[in-house]
Amino acid sequence: MKTVATERMSYWDTSTLGKLYLPETDSADFVQKAVVEADIVTFRIASMNYGA
């Protein structure tokens, strides 16, 4: 069920974000969506700190 919130917001996981940096066959579609999308949401699951 789409609501105003879901129509205006997209959740992008790391595989989707990667398409913006590492070209794949559908990367242009995601770049275009990133340009026109009202809100893109992602979440940092973990942070690694090496050698601290």
N, C-alpha and C positions, 0 to 999 in steps of 0.2 A: 504494500500500500504506500503510495507516494503522498507525502505531505509537503507543505511549503518548505519545511526544514530539509527534507531529503532531496527535494528538487534543487535546492540552492547549495547543497553541500555534497562533496565527494570525499570518501576515505581512500587515500592512496597508500598502499603498503610499499615496502622497499623494492619489490619487483616492478611496481609501476613507476616509482620515482627513478629507478635505474634507467628506464626507457628515455628519460630526458637527457641522460649523460652518455649512455652506451647505445648507439644506434641499433635498432631492431626493425623488422619489417613494418611494424605498426607504430613506431616512435613518433612519426609526424602527426598521427591522430592524437596522441597524448600531449604533444607540444601544443597543438591547436586547442585542445580542451583546457590546458593549463592557462592559456592566454585569455580565454573567454569565461572560464568558470568563476562563479562568485566567491565560493569558499572551498579551499582544499584542506583537508584535515589529515594529519599523520600523527604518530605517537612514538616517542622515544621509549622503547621497552627497557633498555639497559645501557649503562655507560661503563666502559672499561677504562681502567687507569693502570697502565703498565709502568713499572719501574719507579713508582712513587714511594 
